Amino acid sequence: MERKRNIILATAFGFMKACVLYVSRTGNTKRFAEAISESIKSPIFDIEASDPTNFKDYDLLLIGTPVTGFNAAPQVTSFIKKLPEGSGKMTILFCTYAVAKGRVFGALEKELTQKGYRNILCISKKGIKPGKGDFNEATDVITKAISCTRP
């Protein structure tokens, strides 16, 4: 699902163009990504159907992955390796998991840092069944992190 909106986020320090990117296996990460997208009014893209070079004009990438064997989904790692240089750009990493989040954030942060991105937040959510919970607390944390961020 891709929503084409061109929303610029107002932060305490200026304006940022943001988008939400995700890979989902069971639907949990997709639902988390949709909740984030709706919360911050930014477009959402499925990583598996996206070209990493199409995101060079975004100031903030919110990247989501399910935990697979205590690691990020391989598609997410591959996508990050193909992203253009991100000097001055920021990321927020999010994941969903069933048992434990493992090494997901450390590995992704390392790849992003090598490309010049600055990660401002890592947030995880244990998988929930449809209709059995929501992502409100997590999206509130993300919204607050964005509002306090310097572009």
GIHUGI-V726506 format. One record per run of one state. SS is the DSSP state (@ for helix, = for strand, . for the rest). FROM is the first residue (numbers start at 1). TO is the last residue. If there is no record, write none. Layout:
BEGIN
ss=[SS;SS]
from=[FROM;FROM]
to=[TO;TO]
END
This chain:
BEGIN
ss=[.;=;.;=;.;@;.;=;@;.;@;.;=;.;=;.;@;.;=;.;@;.;=;.;@;.]
from=[1;8;12;14;23;28;41;43;47;50;52;56;60;69;71;73;74;83;90;98;104;115;118;127;136;148]
to=[7;11;13;22;27;40;42;46;49;51;55;59;68;70;72;73;82;89;97;103;114;117;126;135;147;151]
END
